Amino acid sequence: MQLTTRIMCGMAVSACLLMAQGDPPGRVGRLSYMYGALSFRPADVNDWVLADYNRPLTSGDSVFADFTTTAELQMGSAALRLSSTTSFQFLNLDDSNAQIRLDEGKLIVRLRYLGDQDSFEVDTPNGAFSLLRTGEYRIEVKPDSATTLVTVRAGEGELTGPNQAFTVHAGEQLQVIGADQPNYQTVGAPPPDMFDTFSQERDQRDDQSPSARYVSRELVGYQDLDKYGSWRTTPQYGAVWVPNGTPGGWAPYHYGHWLWVDPWGWTWVDDSPWGFAPFHYGRWAYVGGYWGWIPGPIAERPVYAPALVAWVGGSAIGGGVAWFALGPSEVFVPTYHTSPVYLNRINVTNTVIVNNINITNVNITNVKYVNREAPGAVMAVQQAAFASAKPVQSAAIVVRPEVLRSATVVATAAVAPTRASVTQTAAPGAKVSQPPAALQAKPVVAKRPPPPPPVPFAQKQQALAANAGRPLDVNQVQQLRQKQPPPAPLVKQVQARAPTAAPVARPAPGAAGKPVPAPAAPTPAPAARPVPQQSPKESAPEPPKAAAPAAPRAEPPKPAPSAEDKKPAPQPAAKPAPKKDDKADKDKKKDKKDEKKDDKDKN
């Protein structure tokens, strides 16, 4: 491999993650758990389809949980849990911003890491809630969209409404009633219910993940590696993860399908329940007769890739498309537009080439790829099957090994996407639920302006057909956007304000004289914006350090005494004097009479 490199001196890892304008995000979301039926709508189409476990989620994507569904989305080290009848959308998801639209339903966010420049905001019809610290948060929007409940079990947040902003501390719940002129009141956090218990159980699973010793917690999908494989140590590559229960002749990127996901283009979606992390991060290698996945160095935040493969093309494939997994130290060259900083980061965080280098010119043709000679490594399908998102294993075509060995490595799969490439055709008779149209059209309150909505796929399809399998660049997308009528506003932006303490809930009518319940005592919040420090030698990930507890809230004033209370208390009645003993009185009178008789007799 011929690389032109230069050492990037003095550049911190965090600064490298700030991609240049036009680079795609290095962070995505992913559906990691589902009980029931979850519906999904890609950002650039209006069709709702059944959610795909390992499809990446990005800005503009929506999910809807029906009446019987519980689901979990992973986004780096953050976990987002959805309860039944929840309508959820990523308004924005990039390297430093997560902005979520919650039309209705219940959302629990477990936030493990928040960088100094990171923003995390949940927008509801009643207010925009910003998560200010790592912790555990629950946001609930009632079905009528007139009431939002924000509960902070650990951490600290800030809710911004049309004309006020309030801080919500750990152990508190802020109740917001109304949209245009909402009422606010603070109560103590209620006890956990079944949804909270489910979320806490998932947290325990994440906290105890052995794989966190080998990869960054910001690597999406690392938790699934624990259940479906094991870690081994090899002399050549160090720690290697090996999947369990794979069929004979298994090879990476052989069991799944291809989808078109903007802004990355052709994206691999694996069938395996563990099939996210090993196909979007790291590299694969054939070691000692088995395939093993090799993660990159433990970085602050690895950069997501749509598929880490080399493409094989030319007339030798007979008009088909072929590919194989990249090996360690082999450079991934995206088919989409990137800056040199992005190209450097996506490789440095996913494999060991040379730490902190800048890859400028890469010759992908004259390279001896280590996996190309591995047994059954190359997969090939016809272009029609590729573009229609069909399972590649069932659509595989046979190409003689000598032909594959001599075929040219090319820059991309030169296949134009179709609508089926975006949505994937649903199974016959599949029931797909979706939120009411009126609910989706109702604006939410936002503090940060989200990016403009994506250009519809139908408006891009002609340009994509002429782009030889490559996504459109920023300028092309902007030109198409200018030709479209402005979309209906989906947010009502409010100004940032200095937060104050929300009023404490007053007693209900008829409860005069009863004390007002004080909010529950705040629990210590996790440290604000911790920087993860991990090492493969750690026996277990350290828990976040506790920050100082939030200052206690002032006690609410006691009810003023009523007129009845001001009356003097009645004094006890005086005790009656004890009665004299009647027999004693008679004896005294008799003694006096006898004395007088004796005196008379003497005289």
Secondary structure, 3 states (H helix, E strand, C coil): CCEEEEECCCCCHHHHCCCCCCCCCCCCEEEEEEECCEEEECCCCCCCEECCCCCEECCCCEEEECCCCEEEEEECCEEEEECCCEEEEEEEECCCEEEEEEEEEEEEEEECCCCCCCEEEEECCCCEEEECCCEEEEEEECCCCCEEEEEEEECEEEEECCCCEEEEECCEEEEEECCCCCEEEEEECCCCCHHHHHHHHHHHHHHCCHHHHCCCCCCCCHHHHHHHEEEEEECCCEEEEEECCCCCCCCCCCCEEEEEECCCEEEEEECCCCCCHHHHCCEEEEECCEEEEECCCCCCCCCCCCCCEEEEECHHHCCEEEEEECCCCCCCCCCCCCCHHHHHHHHHCCCCCCCCEEEEEECCCCCCCCCCCCCCCCEEEEHHHHHCCCCCCCCECCCCHHHHHHCEEECCCCCCCCHHHHHCCCCCCCCCCCCCHHHHHCCEEECCCCCCCCCCHHHHHHHHHCCCCCCCCHHHHHHHHHCCCCCCCCEEECCCCCCEECCECCCCCCCCCCCCCCCCCCCCCECCCCCCCCCCCCCCCCCCCECCCCCCCCCCCCCCCCHHHHCCCCCCCCCCCCCCCHHHHHHHHHHHHHHHHHHHHHC
